[in-house]
Amino acid sequence: MSKLEVIETEVRNLPRDQALELQDWLAEYLEDDAELNPEFLASIERGKADLREGRVRVRKS
């Protein structure tokens, strides 16, 4: 079993609140490593436009 498979199995066993906490941490971790290249900047602008136009997902706790 690969390291990734082990991690995936562990994540599936997390309580929902901890999985959501991990999701937030992982998003911040990846964002910190992202370069401000044109593709990344365009995705930020698309996200801002989605928010302005009300195209959002609401996470139920």
C-alpha positions in Angstrom: 0.0 0.0 0.0 1.4 3.4 -1.0 1.8 6.3 1.5 -1.0 8.1 -0.3 -3.3 5.1 0.0 -2.6 4.9 3.7 -3.4 8.7 4.1 -6.6 8.3 2.1 -7.7 5.5 4.3 -7.0 7.5 7.4 -8.9 10.5 6.1 -11.9 8.4 5.3 -11.9 7.4 9.0 -11.9 10.9 10.3 -14.9 12.5 12.0 -16.6 15.0 9.6 -15.5 18.0 11.6 -11.8 16.9 11.5 -12.1 16.1 7.8 -13.3 19.7 7.2 -10.5 21.0 9.3 -8.0 19.0 7.2 -9.6 20.4 4.1 -9.0 23.9 5.2 -5.4 23.2 6.2 -4.7 21.4 2.9 -6.2 24.4 0.9 -4.0 26.8 2.8 -0.9 24.6 2.5 -1.4 24.3 -1.3 -2.2 28.0 -1.6 1.1 28.9 0.1 3.0 26.9 -2.5 1.1 28.2 -5.5 2.9 30.6 -7.7 1.1 33.7 -8.8 1.2 32.6 -12.4 -1.5 33.9 -14.9 -3.5 30.7 -14.6 -3.7 30.9 -10.8 -4.6 34.6 -10.9 -7.3 33.9 -13.5 -8.8 31.2 -11.2 -8.9 33.8 -8.3 -10.7 36.2 -10.6 -13.2 33.5 -11.6 -13.8 32.8 -7.9 -14.4 36.5 -7.1 -16.9 36.7 -10.1 -18.7 33.6 -8.8 -19.0 35.2 -5.4 -20.3 38.5 -6.8 -22.9 36.7 -8.9 -24.0 34.4 -6.1 -22.6 31.2 -7.5 -21.5 29.6 -4.3 -21.7 26.4 -2.3 -22.8 26.5 1.2 -21.2 24.0 3.5 -23.5 22.4 6.0 -22.0 21.8 9.5 
